Amino acid sequence: MARNPVVTDKAPSAIGAYSQAVKCGDTVYLSGAIPLVPETMELVSDDVRTQVEQVFTNLDAVCRAAGGSFADVVKLNVYLTDLAHFPIVNEVMADRFEEPYPARAAIGVASLPKDVAVEVEGIMHLG
């Protein structure tokens, strides 16, 4: 099955050797999104809630570029440098997603690229 990269200028461009997402059949693998502003590639803010909101804005743009939406997301992995911020992720997800919510894991990590507080990756199933 062919692997097709998903590219959009409405989300930050890759900062390494990876694609924003890869579509393989009806499945889309969403690379980790961090809270960069697409136009400037700069951190949106030091405020954690603003970072979480930007991450989901960036993921939404990649989902749409792949032909889907958050309704098609089946799995998310959330990486946080401080698990005390997990309630913020829940609040933002409750605003952006509808039931049934995707499966999800939350993982505490020592650090993330560009010293951000949060990164989210996922899997989307179309069709």
Secondary structure, DSSP 8 states (H G I E B T S, - for coil): --EEEE--TTS---SSSS-SEEEETTEEEEEEE-SEETTTTEE--S-HHHHHHHHHHHHHHHHHHTT--GGGEEEEEEEES-GGGHHHHHHHHHHH--SS--EEEEEE-S--GGG-SEEEEEEEE--
